[in-house]
Amino acid sequence: MIDGIYTLANDVVYDQLVALLNSIEANAGRNIPVCVIPYNEQLDKVKAEIATRENVTLFADYDSIARWENFCSRIWKAHPRALKLWQEYGLPDNFRIERHRKLCCLDGPFDKFIFFDGDTLLMRPLDDVYQKLDAYDWVTNDYQYKSDLNYIFNWSEEKIESTLQLKNVSSQIFCSGWFAAKKGVFADATLAKLLEALEAGEADVLAWADSDQTVLNYLVLRSGISYYNYAYHGQGTGCHWSSQFNVVDNILYDQGEPITYLHYMSVAASDFTRLCSGEEVDIPYRDVFLHYRYLKSPETRPKSFQRPSFILRWQRTTTDFCKQKIANIKLNYRNFRNSLT
């Protein structure tokens, strides 16, 4: 049995990828192989970095990539509201289809694996997680279940539970940025049945703006595979950057326990790129991130950080404001459309 770690990356998240790989090497407690799934073909920096690491490989099974992109494309083509809304917003029919490549984990070289989003940092050994996979098919450790169900499934809870044939769905949803599972956990026959159900109308429960996360939740919960969430069972620590953690020797602690991973979800990749270019950028636990980013090359760490010019800051603020306004319009429009159904 081979244990391993997957992540999804390209050159856009290069600095975050380096930090993640260094945190795994420093904190995993043993030598765990890592496989980087390509988000797209923008990989010059990623390939150069992988070439320097004996224990890291690039996922190269393009039949698997094509398989999952086709599988998920069929799901979204069966979603009538998603297609219509994407078209209204000028988005492609296969909006963010690359994010679904994380499903390639199910075809890769590791018998048991843990998937880390590229914007994460490992804080402690993972042996207990791999052991948990002896009893469960799918393992998570997050507090998504405390959030709005509509971030994952976009219908009334009654209809969602009827579709998934599952009670208390709100308590079982999870974030797709970190999870553990086993190779081939979904049998081909199971996937065929799920795709048939989705194309027959069940795709309509998926949250149209949530991409891979809603698909993963559907596959896990609808298939009925065994599932465990550390956080829901009171055995997890915090993981989101907005939490207040204690920092000791670049390890984050939650109520005296080292957290499993830090997730920089929703912090723009460009913020990390600018920070590593020597620009003054306010990122939560910035010194911790910089420690892992430059752990193997401390001589290249910026010695000081400069604030951008007023004009550049104004341009960025204006751009961010416009992006946020567009996001709010989309969210309000989605909520309005939902109120009509």
QUIZI-V151233 format. One record per pair of residues at least 24 apart in sequence whose C-alpha atoms are under 6 Angstrom apart, sorted by the first residue. I is the first residue (numbers start at 1). J is the second residue. D is the distance in whole Angstrom. If there is no record, write none. Layout:
I,J,D  I,J,D
//
This chain:
1,111,6  2,110,5  2,111,5  3,110,6  3,112,5  3,113,6  4,32,6  4,33,5  4,34,6  4,110,5  4,113,5  5,34,5  5,113,5  5,114,5  5,115,6  6,34,6  6,35,5  6,36,6  6,115,5  7,36,5  7,115,6  7,116,5  7,117,6  7,118,6  8,36,6  8,37,5  8,38,6  8,39,6  8,118,6  9,38,6  9,39,5  10,38,6  10,39,6  10,42,6  10,43,5  11,42,6  11,43,5  11,45,6  11,46,6  13,269,6  16,119,6  17,118,6  18,293,6  19,292,5  19,293,4  20,121,5  22,292,6  23,121,6  23,122,5  23,292,6  24,122,6  27,123,6  27,124,5  27,125,6  28,124,6  28,125,4  29,125,5  39,98,6  78,199,5  79,203,5  79,204,5  82,208,5  99,212,6  100,212,5  106,183,5  106,184,5  111,182,6  111,183,5  112,182,5  113,180,6  113,181,6  114,179,6  114,180,4  115,178,5  115,179,5  116,178,5  117,177,5  119,264,5  120,262,5  120,263,4  120,264,6  121,261,5  121,262,5  122,261,4  123,251,6  123,259,6  123,260,5  123,261,5  124,260,6  136,226,5  136,227,6  137,181,6  137,226,5  137,227,6  138,180,6  138,181,5  138,227,5  139,179,6  139,180,5  139,227,6  139,228,5  139,229,6  140,179,5  140,229,5  141,229,5  141,230,5  141,231,5  142,231,6  144,174,5  144,175,6  145,170,6  145,171,5  145,173,5  152,207,6  152,214,5  153,205,5  153,206,5  153,207,5  154,205,5  154,206,6  154,207,5  155,205,6  164,222,5  176,213,5  239,263,6  250,288,5  278,302,5  278,305,5  279,305,5  279,306,5  279,307,6  280,305,5  280,306,5  280,307,5
//
